[in-house]
Amino acid sequence: MIEKYRTHYSKEIGKKEYNSIVSVAGWIEDIRNLGSIAFVILRDKQGTLQVTCLKKDDKKLFEKLVSLPRESVISVKGICKENEKVRNGYEILPKEVEILSISDKPLPMGVVDKTGIEFETRFDNRFIDLRKIEIQAIFKIRDKVIDSAKDFLRKNDFIEVHTPKIIASASEGGTDLFKVKYFEKNAFLAQSPQLYKQMLMATGLDRVFEIAWYFRAEKHNTTRHLNESTAVDIEMAFINSEEEVMKILENMTLEMWNAAKTCKEELEILDIDLEKINVPFKRVTYDEVIELLNERDHKIEWGADFGSKEESIIGKIMEEENEVFYFITKYPLEAKPFYTMPYEDMKYSRSFDLGCKGLEIASGSQRIHDKNLLIERIEKCGLNPKDFESYLKAFRYGMPPHGGFGFGIERFLMQLLKLKNIRECILFPRDRTRLIP
Ligand code: AMO
């Protein structure tokens, strides 16, 4: 038995290790057996390395190695030798090999095969798909940007909270909810932490954020929608206007973008050159967008929300102005959920969406904190205040002015990394037809 399966990852090996014993471990990516010599390409978290096995040195070990199917997991203890002809500049001459797991044959899909693999095959075998360095790069960047968002929010006095995901009433007042049986009652999976993050504003915690999963029973199957997605949500109290929330949002986005920039190796693997972005992001009002759309002969009824067609035209206009990110502000009140704060005219709302290259990645607003106005708006939106009693209670005993936003993590990553399908940005996507793996 090899006492330590791995003493070094592939990229940790350098001149210092030459002519000494190392242990490496990973998946067999390829075996080239030339009869008297075999080259085994071993893949670990950092990359690949070459194990060079000579039959004359140890026939039994040679036979053992070359008989293994691709993607089997082994640990190799051997001498590290400098070799300029090998990509890493070194090779491992094995002394001991331990087989940790033998892969079945044939593989459902290859890891390095260049032949195009069907999208569905990739996602049916996501654990193998995730062995590809370009797929891993997406999730390493994802980790980095989420970490930077948390870091930024904590530095700005936000604390991380976790609110229930099994809820009794619709957070957004919509119909896109998954119903679940909750003992004798019916419940729903949360489509947003909206009502809870607002209730927390009645506590004195003042600034909260949550990074969690949300569930939306949207039936359409598009490249920009998931039925289970993740988001960064924030809520902040004692604000004068939605502008303060937008400032947090644009600065958080900038931090995340710049954090991604530090992932040089991953960006190179993905062949992405990130644009330089600056704050403040451009702000255009809903009415200005309608005008811009009109100028491009695209008519849309005033009051309607923008669909993917409109979003993409807006994205192109912004691109012409070299704007990667842009806010669309002052939406008609009727286009936004009941909790959105109206302007005095009751025609427009203190709301905004954050767009990035033709896709909405976040939305938010100042909220109504007056209980009577809130009830009025709930009714106007065709909902029953009775269904919101426990939420409304938080507005009866001291609720400061507040606002917040929801920021779609997969949507952001999709635009950041120029990926065509949102499913690429989540490990195990849930869509209209996919529930496994
Ligand atoms: P909204 O419904 O706009 O706002 O959602 C916020 C952000 O979440 C992302 N998103 C999605 N991503 C993938 N698939 C989906 N089906 C999906 N739905 C939404 C988008 C979107 O901008 N409560 C408000 C936020 C707030 O006002 O604080 C809300 O949920 O990037």
Residues whose N, C-alpha, C, O or C-beta is under 5 A from the ligand:
A	BS01	AMO	Q191 S192 Q194 R216 R224 H225 L226 S229 A231 I234 E360 I361 A362 S363 G364 S365 G404 F405 G406 F407 G408 R411
